[in-house]
Structures are given as structure tokens and as C-alpha cells.
């Protein structure tokens, strides 16, 4: 709750208090009880609403797309696990037919998050929650080919799996190795057509970007041509370090020997190439609390699901290998960063303001309950039943007394009231009780004076009656 909201609540409470004070004593007790009970029901309903609002999970929509459906499947598993574990943040998957469309939905604000690689579309202003995986760039020449370096691609036709998705990569490699001026032709090759394209010599080399996992490596091995010329050749991107430094969204990576094949080993030694991170990205407007809770929920789901899918094991904290945060292509969302580096706010830091204002609210509620109780129990006739009021009411009885016997009865009433006040004094403190006794003393003196005056009047009336001669008929 903001300071403005708290100020508004305080003003509202003040107005309510004024209204109650004005109404006090002017409304019958039954109606006062009804008013307080109605306000209590309203406050309870408001409390339940606030509680449900605060504890309601935050649902974030996430866009994802991939050729084989792995990305949506991975996110669906994570989202399901987050829901079953009662995470504060939940994910709702929105599938798209292409990664470009998924990024477009994110950039236009249709979804809250996007799972994408770093070099696709316009992702300005995006921030990283977690790293999902990393795809490695494979530049492959078929068995028996004379191509062994990037320079050897000059004048050749190179097939690119998902060329539209890898357009920025192609442009980067072309610029770094001057491939456009070397008459290198890049053509789009669907994954299922790779074997035929090699067999019919439609392509002389292949560029494919994929995660390094048993499933993807098996698919790649199956797509490559088999021949007596030996094993395929992996071509090193020896300028990967320079490319990574200039683009930020590519990383230099040493592919371990034997990654593609084990016998013979392909590559036969560690091979320098490029690696492209896949991120779960959020808008910069996401709150730190939501970002931290999301990162925590995803990592908890990763821990529970890591044995079910090798790709889930690649989910990790965002890469912070750059020298400064400004060097990162996508800055880490502040809440996620706090979660990963252990600098999350302590309980008092996070909820100190809430506890402070909460204590004020509890104090206010306690005062309100007390005031409400007194308001309900307020009796309009209470003041008239006080000892001074009861004594003062006897003044009229004294003036209207018709005999000394009535005056004697009134004296007994005075004694009873005074005795009751002495035995059970009223007043919240000693000073108040003393003022009450002083008031009673003054009133009793006035009553005694009135009694003496009335006795005199009664005696005079009796004498006049006895001295009046009887009329003789």
C-alpha cells in the first residue's frame, strides 16, 4: 500500500470517527448495535478481499515457439510443476508458430515473458530471468570435402537450417569472414531435407544451430551423409572471441573433442565455435518481488524435474561473465539477480514498513473496537441515573411534598443515594471521584435547605388552618 493510500485511509478513519462521535447518544441502542455490526461485517469482507488479493498467485503469460516443440514442452513441464507446488508465480504458455512471432508478441506487450535466443527480433528493454539453454553453431562439411576452414567456404553453397531464424548469425559470419564478397551462397534447408541436399550436391556445407544434447546430436548424425571418404568435418569459427566481444549476444565456446562422433572423434580436438544463449526474458517494468519469486519458482521446478529431461538441467542463472552489468546484452532482472546472488532483502527489510504500518493499523483497530463497544453500550439514561442527578431530581419532590411524612421519606432516599455513592464511588480516578463527592455535598446541602423551607411552609399552613373560625350555619 502506498503512502497516499495510507493517508487516504487515515483521513477516512478520522471522518468515520467524527461521524460516530456525532451520532453517539442520539441513536437508540438497537440501531447503534446494528450500525456497528454492519461496519464489522463490511470490514471483515474487506479484509477477506485484501487477503485473497495478496495471496492470489501472479499469473504471467509466456510466449514460446520451436521447430520440434521442445521449448513449449519444457515450459509446460515447468509451469505444471510450479502450479502443483503452490508457487506464488505461475506461468501460462502461449504457443506461436515461429520464434519471430513469439518475440513480436513480447515486444508488442501481448505477453509478459518470452523464451527465445538472444539474436532474434527486437528485444530492446528486455531483462533476463533465467538462462534456459545454449545452442552451439555447427559448421559442417561432408565426408571427403576439401573444406576445412571458414575461408574454404568461398564460392560454395552453404545450407542453413532455419535460415530466417539464423539471419543475424549469417550476416555476422559474412561480415567477419567477408563471405558475401567471396560469392558464398546461403540457402534455407529444412531439417528433413539435409540428407537429400548433400546427396544431390545442392549444398557443399551446412550450418545448424542446436543444443548439445543426446537427442539433437543423434538427429544431426542421422542427417549427415555417410561415405567412404571418412567422417564429416566440423569447421572452427576461429574468430568467435572477436564476434562475441562485438555482438554480446554470441558467446565463444570450445566444443569438446568427440562431441559429434566418438569413433573416429569429430572433432578430433576441442573446436572453437559460437554458442547462442536462450533466455527467459521479462519486461523492464516487472517488479523485483515478482522477478525474484519467478526465478526461485523456476529453479525449484528445475530441481524437481532435472531427471526427467536433459534440457531442464541446462536451466541456469543468467550469465554474468562480462566485466560489468552494462556489458551484458540483456541485463538481469533486479529481483532475479538478488535471488541468485543471495542479496535478497531480509524479513525486516522486506516487511519492515508493513510491520510498522501494521502495528499502527492494529492499534487503530483496537481503539475502534473499544469505541464501538462503548458506542453500543452507551445508554442515554445513564447520566440521569447518576447520584447527583437522582439527588437533584428530589428537589422537585421536596417542593411538592404535602406533609412532613413525605419529607421524611425523601430524607431516607437522600441517605440511600449518598450511602450507595460512598460504598461504590463512581469516577475513573481519585480526582473524578472527589469532584463527584463535592457535587453531591453541594446538592445535599441544597436539599436540606429546601426541606427546611418546605417544613416551614407546611407548619405555617397548618397554623393558619387552625386559627380560621368555623362558620356557623
C-alpha positions as CSV (number, residue, x, y, z in Angstrom):
1,X,0.0,0.0,0.0
2,X,1.4,3.4,-1.0
3,X,1.8,6.4,1.4
4,X,-1.0,8.1,-0.5
5,X,-3.3,5.1,0.2
6,X,-2.4,5.1,3.9
7,X,-3.1,8.9,4.1
8,X,-6.5,8.3,2.4
9,X,-7.2,5.5,4.9
10,X,-6.3,7.8,7.8
11,X,-8.5,10.6,6.6
12,X,-11.3,8.1,6.1
13,X,-10.9,6.8,9.6
14,X,-10.9,10.3,11.0
15,X,-14.1,11.1,9.2
16,X,-15.7,7.9,10.4
17,X,-14.7,8.7,14.0
18,X,-16.2,12.2,13.7
19,X,-19.5,10.7,12.4
20,X,-19.6,8.2,15.2
21,X,-18.9,10.9,17.7
22,X,-21.8,13.0,16.3
23,X,-24.1,10.1,16.2
24,X,-23.2,8.9,19.8
25,X,-26.1,9.4,22.2
26,X,-28.6,10.5,19.6
27,X,-29.4,7.0,18.2
28,X,-31.2,4.2,20.1
29,X,-29.0,1.4,21.3
30,X,-30.6,-1.2,19.0
31,X,-29.7,1.0,16.0
32,X,-26.2,1.6,17.3
33,X,-25.6,-2.1,17.6
34,X,-26.9,-2.6,14.1
35,X,-24.6,0.1,12.7
36,X,-21.5,-1.4,14.5
37,X,-22.3,-4.9,13.3
38,X,-22.8,-3.7,9.8
39,X,-19.4,-1.9,9.8
40,X,-17.8,-5.0,11.3
41,X,-19.2,-7.2,8.5
42,X,-18.0,-4.7,5.9
43,X,-14.5,-4.6,7.5
44,X,-14.4,-8.4,7.6
45,X,-15.4,-8.6,3.9
46,X,-12.8,-6.0,3.0
47,X,-10.1,-8.0,5.0
48,X,-11.0,-11.2,3.2
49,X,-10.8,-9.5,-0.2
50,X,-7.4,-8.0,0.6
51,X,-6.1,-11.3,1.9
52,X,-7.3,-13.1,-1.2
53,X,-5.8,-10.4,-3.4
54,X,-2.4,-10.5,-1.6
55,X,-2.2,-14.3,-1.6
56,X,-3.6,-14.8,-5.2
57,X,-0.8,-16.2,-7.4
58,X,0.6,-13.9,-10.0
59,X,-0.1,-15.4,-13.5
60,X,2.4,-14.5,-16.2
61,X,1.9,-15.3,-19.9
62,X,5.0,-16.6,-21.7
63,X,5.4,-16.9,-25.5
64,X,7.5,-19.7,-26.9
65,X,8.0,-21.5,-30.2
66,X,10.4,-24.1,-31.7
67,X,10.6,-26.3,-34.7
68,X,10.3,-29.5,-32.7
69,X,8.1,-28.2,-29.9
70,X,10.8,-28.7,-27.2
71,X,10.7,-25.2,-25.9
72,X,6.9,-25.2,-25.3
73,X,7.1,-28.7,-23.8
74,X,9.9,-27.7,-21.5
75,X,8.0,-24.6,-20.3
76,X,4.8,-26.6,-19.9
77,X,6.6,-29.0,-17.6
78,X,7.9,-26.1,-15.5
79,X,4.6,-24.4,-15.4
80,X,2.8,-27.5,-14.3
81,X,5.4,-28.1,-11.5
82,X,5.1,-24.5,-10.3
83,X,1.3,-24.9,-10.1
84,X,1.4,-28.2,-8.2
85,X,4.0,-26.8,-5.8
86,X,1.9,-23.8,-4.9
87,X,4.4,-21.2,-6.2
88,X,3.4,-17.6,-5.8
89,X,4.1,-17.0,-9.5
90,X,2.5,-19.1,-12.2
91,X,3.2,-19.4,-16.0
92,X,0.6,-19.6,-18.8
93,X,2.1,-20.7,-22.0
94,X,1.1,-19.0,-25.3
95,X,2.5,-21.0,-28.3
96,X,3.5,-19.4,-31.6
97,X,4.3,-20.9,-34.9
98,X,7.7,-19.3,-35.1
99,X,10.3,-17.8,-32.7
100,X,10.0,-14.5,-34.6
101,X,6.2,-14.3,-33.9
102,X,6.8,-15.1,-30.2
103,X,9.3,-12.3,-29.9
104,X,6.9,-10.0,-31.7
105,X,4.1,-10.8,-29.2
106,X,6.5,-10.0,-26.4
107,X,7.7,-6.7,-27.9
108,X,4.1,-5.6,-28.5
109,X,3.2,-6.3,-24.9
110,X,0.8,-9.2,-25.7
111,X,2.7,-11.5,-23.3
112,X,4.7,-10.8,-20.1
113,X,7.6,-13.2,-20.9
114,X,9.3,-14.8,-23.9
115,X,11.6,-17.8,-24.2
116,X,13.9,-17.0,-27.0
117,X,17.5,-16.9,-28.2
118,X,19.4,-13.7,-27.8
119,X,19.7,-12.8,-31.5
120,X,16.1,-12.9,-32.6
121,X,13.9,-9.9,-33.2
122,X,13.7,-6.6,-31.3
123,X,14.3,-7.3,-27.7
124,X,15.2,-3.8,-26.5
125,X,14.4,-3.2,-22.9
126,X,14.2,-6.9,-22.1
127,X,15.7,-8.3,-18.9
128,X,16.8,-11.8,-18.1
129,X,15.1,-14.0,-15.5
130,X,17.0,-17.3,-16.2
131,X,19.1,-18.9,-18.8
132,X,17.2,-21.7,-20.4
133,X,19.8,-23.4,-22.6
134,X,22.6,-22.7,-25.1
135,X,22.7,-23.7,-28.7
136,X,26.0,-24.3,-30.5
137,X,26.8,-23.3,-34.0
138,X,27.9,-26.3,-36.1
139,X,29.6,-25.6,-39.5
140,X,29.9,-28.9,-41.2
141,X,31.5,-30.2,-44.4
142,X,30.5,-33.7,-45.7
143,X,32.9,-36.6,-45.7
144,X,35.6,-36.2,-48.4
145,X,35.2,-32.4,-48.7
146,X,38.2,-30.2,-49.0
147,X,36.6,-27.5,-46.9
148,X,38.4,-27.3,-43.5
149,X,38.2,-23.6,-42.6
150,X,35.8,-20.7,-42.9
151,X,37.9,-19.4,-45.7
152,X,37.3,-22.6,-47.6
153,X,33.6,-21.7,-47.9
154,X,34.4,-19.1,-50.5
155,X,32.4,-19.7,-53.7
156,X,30.5,-22.5,-52.1
157,X,26.8,-23.1,-51.5
158,X,26.1,-23.4,-47.8
159,X,22.8,-24.8,-46.5
160,X,21.4,-23.2,-43.3
161,X,18.8,-25.0,-41.3
162,X,16.1,-22.4,-40.5
163,X,17.8,-19.6,-42.4
164,X,15.2,-17.0,-41.4
165,X,15.8,-17.7,-37.7
166,X,19.6,-17.6,-38.3
167,X,19.6,-14.5,-40.5
168,X,21.6,-12.4,-38.0
169,X,24.1,-15.2,-37.5
170,X,24.6,-15.5,-41.2
171,X,25.1,-11.7,-41.5
172,X,27.6,-11.8,-38.6
173,X,29.7,-14.6,-40.2
174,X,29.6,-13.0,-43.6
175,X,30.8,-9.7,-42.2
176,X,33.6,-11.3,-40.1
177,X,34.9,-13.6,-42.9
178,X,33.9,-11.4,-45.9
179,X,31.8,-14.2,-47.3
180,X,29.5,-12.0,-49.3
181,X,32.4,-10.7,-51.3
182,X,33.6,-14.3,-51.7
183,X,30.4,-15.3,-53.5
184,X,29.2,-17.7,-50.8
185,X,25.6,-18.6,-51.3
186,X,23.4,-19.3,-48.3
187,X,20.2,-21.4,-48.9
188,X,17.5,-22.4,-46.5
189,X,17.3,-26.2,-45.9
190,X,14.5,-27.8,-43.9
191,X,16.0,-30.3,-41.4
192,X,14.4,-33.3,-43.1
193,X,15.9,-32.4,-46.5
194,X,19.6,-32.2,-45.3
195,X,20.5,-35.7,-46.4
196,X,19.0,-35.3,-49.9
197,X,20.6,-31.9,-50.3
198,X,24.0,-33.3,-49.6
199,X,23.4,-36.4,-51.7
200,X,22.3,-34.3,-54.7
201,X,25.1,-31.8,-54.1
202,X,22.7,-28.9,-53.7
203,X,24.8,-27.8,-50.8
204,X,28.5,-28.2,-50.0
205,X,28.5,-27.3,-46.3
206,X,25.9,-27.0,-43.6
207,X,25.2,-24.5,-40.8
208,X,23.0,-25.7,-38.0
209,X,22.3,-24.2,-34.6
210,X,21.2,-26.6,-31.8
211,X,21.6,-27.5,-28.2
212,X,24.3,-30.1,-27.3
213,X,22.2,-32.9,-26.1
214,X,22.0,-36.7,-26.9
215,X,18.7,-36.2,-28.8
216,X,19.9,-33.4,-31.0
217,X,23.3,-34.9,-31.7
218,X,21.6,-38.1,-32.8
219,X,19.4,-36.2,-35.2
220,X,22.4,-34.4,-36.6
221,X,24.4,-37.6,-37.1
222,X,21.5,-39.2,-38.8
223,X,21.1,-36.3,-41.2
224,X,24.8,-36.2,-42.3
225,X,25.8,-38.2,-45.4
226,X,27.7,-41.5,-44.9
227,X,30.5,-42.3,-47.3
228,X,33.9,-43.9,-47.9
229,X,35.5,-40.5,-47.6
230,X,35.6,-40.7,-43.9
231,X,33.8,-38.7,-41.2
232,X,32.3,-35.2,-41.7
233,X,34.4,-32.2,-40.8
234,X,33.5,-29.6,-38.2
235,X,34.8,-26.2,-39.2
236,X,36.2,-24.0,-36.5
237,X,34.9,-20.4,-36.1
238,X,38.3,-19.1,-35.0
239,X,37.1,-15.5,-34.7
240,X,34.5,-16.5,-32.2
241,X,36.1,-14.5,-29.4
242,X,36.1,-11.3,-31.5
243,X,32.5,-11.9,-32.6
244,X,31.3,-12.4,-29.0
245,X,33.1,-9.2,-27.9
246,X,31.4,-7.1,-30.6
247,X,27.9,-8.6,-30.5
248,X,27.4,-9.5,-26.8
249,X,24.6,-12.0,-27.6
250,X,27.0,-14.6,-29.0
251,X,29.5,-16.4,-26.9
252,X,32.8,-18.0,-27.8
253,X,32.7,-21.7,-27.0
254,X,35.2,-24.6,-27.1
255,X,33.3,-27.7,-28.3
256,X,34.9,-30.8,-26.6
257,X,36.6,-33.3,-28.8
258,X,34.4,-36.2,-29.9
259,X,31.1,-34.3,-29.3
260,X,29.6,-35.2,-32.7
261,X,31.2,-38.6,-33.1
262,X,33.3,-40.8,-31.0
263,X,34.9,-43.2,-33.5
264,X,36.6,-41.5,-35.2
265,X,36.4,-38.5,-32.9
266,X,34.6,-35.5,-34.5
267,X,36.1,-33.0,-33.8
268,X,39.4,-34.6,-33.1
269,X,40.3,-31.8,-30.7
270,X,38.5,-29.0,-28.8
271,X,36.9,-26.8,-31.5
272,X,36.3,-23.1,-31.2
273,X,32.8,-22.1,-32.3
274,X,29.9,-19.9,-31.3
275,X,27.3,-20.5,-28.7
276,X,23.9,-18.7,-28.6
277,X,22.1,-18.4,-25.2
278,X,18.4,-19.0,-24.8
279,X,16.8,-16.8,-22.2
280,X,13.5,-16.4,-20.4
281,X,13.1,-12.6,-20.8
282,X,10.8,-10.2,-19.0
283,X,9.8,-6.6,-19.5
284,X,11.8,-4.0,-17.5
285,X,8.6,-2.9,-15.7
286,X,8.3,-6.3,-13.9
287,X,8.6,-5.7,-10.1
288,X,11.6,-7.0,-8.3
289,X,9.4,-9.1,-6.0
290,X,7.7,-10.9,-8.9
291,X,11.1,-11.3,-10.7
292,X,12.7,-12.9,-7.7
293,X,9.7,-15.1,-7.0
294,X,9.7,-16.3,-10.6
295,X,13.4,-17.1,-10.7
296,X,13.0,-19.0,-7.4
297,X,10.0,-21.0,-8.6
298,X,11.7,-21.9,-11.9
299,X,14.9,-23.1,-10.1
300,X,12.8,-25.1,-7.7
301,X,10.9,-26.7,-10.6
302,X,14.3,-27.4,-12.2
303,X,15.4,-29.3,-9.1
304,X,12.3,-31.4,-9.1
305,X,12.3,-32.2,-12.9
306,X,16.0,-32.4,-13.7
307,X,15.9,-36.2,-14.1
308,X,13.0,-36.1,-16.5
309,X,14.6,-34.1,-19.3
310,X,18.3,-33.4,-20.0
311,X,17.4,-30.0,-21.3
312,X,16.0,-28.9,-18.0
313,X,19.4,-29.5,-16.5
314,X,20.7,-26.6,-18.7
315,X,18.4,-24.0,-16.9
316,X,20.8,-21.8,-15.0
317,X,21.4,-18.4,-13.5
318,X,21.9,-15.7,-16.2
319,X,25.5,-15.5,-17.4
320,X,27.4,-12.7,-15.7
321,X,30.8,-13.4,-17.2
322,X,31.0,-9.9,-18.7
323,X,33.1,-7.4,-16.8
324,X,30.2,-5.2,-15.8
325,X,26.4,-5.4,-15.9
326,X,26.4,-2.8,-18.7
327,X,28.4,-5.3,-20.9
328,X,25.5,-7.8,-20.8
329,X,23.2,-7.8,-23.8
330,X,20.2,-8.4,-21.6
331,X,20.6,-7.0,-18.0
332,X,19.5,-9.3,-15.3
333,X,16.2,-8.5,-13.7
334,X,16.9,-7.0,-10.3
335,X,14.7,-9.4,-8.3
336,X,16.2,-12.4,-10.1
337,X,19.7,-11.1,-9.6
338,X,19.0,-10.7,-5.9
339,X,17.8,-14.3,-5.7
340,X,20.8,-15.7,-7.5
341,X,23.5,-13.8,-5.6
342,X,21.8,-14.2,-2.3
343,X,21.3,-10.5,-1.7
344,X,17.5,-10.7,-1.2
345,X,16.2,-8.4,1.4
346,X,15.8,-9.8,4.9
347,X,12.5,-10.3,6.5
348,X,12.7,-6.9,8.3
349,X,14.0,-5.2,5.2
350,X,11.2,-6.5,3.1
351,X,8.4,-6.3,5.6
352,X,9.6,-3.6,8.0
353,X,7.2,-1.0,6.6
354,X,4.4,-3.4,6.6
355,X,5.0,-4.3,10.2
356,X,5.3,-0.6,11.2
357,X,2.1,0.3,9.4
358,X,0.5,-2.9,10.6
359,X,1.1,-2.1,14.2
360,X,-0.5,1.3,13.6
361,X,-3.4,-0.3,12.0
362,X,-3.8,-2.9,14.8
363,X,-3.7,0.0,17.3
364,X,-6.3,1.8,15.4
365,X,-8.4,-1.3,15.2
366,X,-8.1,-1.9,18.9
367,X,-9.2,1.7,19.6
368,X,-12.0,1.3,17.1
369,X,-13.3,-1.9,18.8
370,X,-13.2,-0.3,22.2
371,X,-15.0,2.8,20.9
372,X,-17.5,0.6,19.1
373,X,-18.2,-1.4,22.3
374,X,-18.7,1.8,24.3
375,X,-20.8,3.1,21.5
376,X,-23.0,0.1,21.5
377,X,-23.3,0.0,25.3
378,X,-23.9,3.8,25.6
379,X,-27.1,4.4,27.5
380,X,-28.8,7.8,27.0
381,X,-30.4,7.5,30.5
382,X,-27.1,6.7,32.2
383,X,-26.4,10.3,33.0
384,X,-29.9,10.7,34.5
385,X,-29.2,7.8,36.8
386,X,-26.1,9.2,38.3
387,X,-26.1,10.1,42.0
388,X,-26.0,13.9,41.6
389,X,-28.8,13.7,39.0
390,X,-31.0,11.5,41.2
391,X,-30.4,13.8,44.2
392,X,-31.2,16.9,42.1
393,X,-34.4,15.3,40.9
394,X,-35.6,15.1,44.6
395,X,-35.6,18.9,44.7
396,X,-38.9,18.9,42.9
397,X,-40.4,16.3,45.2
398,X,-39.4,18.3,48.2
399,X,-41.1,21.4,46.9
400,X,-44.3,19.4,46.2
401,X,-44.3,17.5,49.5
402,X,-47.7,17.7,51.2
403,X,-46.6,16.6,54.7
404,X,-43.7,16.1,56.9
405,X,-44.1,12.4,56.4
406,X,-43.3,12.8,52.7
407,X,-40.3,14.9,53.6
408,X,-39.1,12.2,55.9
409,X,-39.4,9.6,53.1
410,X,-37.4,11.9,50.8
411,X,-34.7,12.2,53.5
412,X,-34.4,8.4,53.5
413,X,-34.0,8.4,49.7
414,X,-31.2,11.0,50.1
415,X,-29.5,8.8,52.7
416,X,-29.7,5.8,50.5
417,X,-28.2,7.6,47.4
418,X,-25.4,9.1,49.5
419,X,-24.6,5.8,51.1
420,X,-24.6,4.0,47.8
421,X,-22.1,6.6,46.4
422,X,-19.9,6.2,49.4
423,X,-19.8,2.4,49.2
424,X,-19.5,2.3,45.4
425,X,-17.9,5.6,44.3
426,X,-18.1,6.4,40.6
427,X,-15.4,8.1,38.5
428,X,-12.4,6.8,36.7
429,X,-9.8,8.2,39.1
430,X,-9.4,9.7,42.5
431,X,-9.8,13.3,41.3
432,X,-13.0,12.5,39.4
433,X,-14.4,10.7,42.5
434,X,-13.6,13.6,44.7
435,X,-15.4,16.0,42.3
436,X,-18.4,13.7,42.4
437,X,-18.5,13.8,46.2
438,X,-18.1,17.6,46.3
439,X,-21.0,17.9,43.9
440,X,-23.1,15.5,46.0
441,X,-22.3,17.5,49.1
442,X,-23.4,20.7,47.5
443,X,-26.7,19.2,46.3
444,X,-27.4,17.6,49.7
445,X,-27.0,21.0,51.4
446,X,-29.4,22.5,48.9
447,X,-31.9,19.7,49.5
448,X,-31.6,20.2,53.3
449,X,-32.2,23.9,52.8
450,X,-35.2,23.1,50.6
451,X,-36.5,20.6,53.2
452,X,-36.3,23.2,56.0
453,X,-38.0,25.7,53.9
454,X,-40.8,23.3,53.0
455,X,-41.3,22.3,56.6
456,X,-41.7,25.9,57.5
457,X,-44.2,26.3,54.8
458,X,-46.2,23.3,55.9
459,X,-46.1,24.4,59.6
460,X,-47.3,27.9,58.6
461,X,-50.1,26.4,56.5
462,X,-51.1,24.2,59.5
463,X,-51.2,27.2,61.9
464,X,-53.4,29.3,59.5
465,X,-55.8,26.4,59.2
466,X,-56.1,26.1,63.0
467,X,-56.7,29.8,63.5
468,X,-59.6,30.2,61.0
469,X,-63.0,30.4,62.8
470,X,-65.6,27.9,61.9
471,X,-68.6,29.2,60.0
472,X,-71.9,28.8,62.0
473,X,-74.8,27.7,59.9
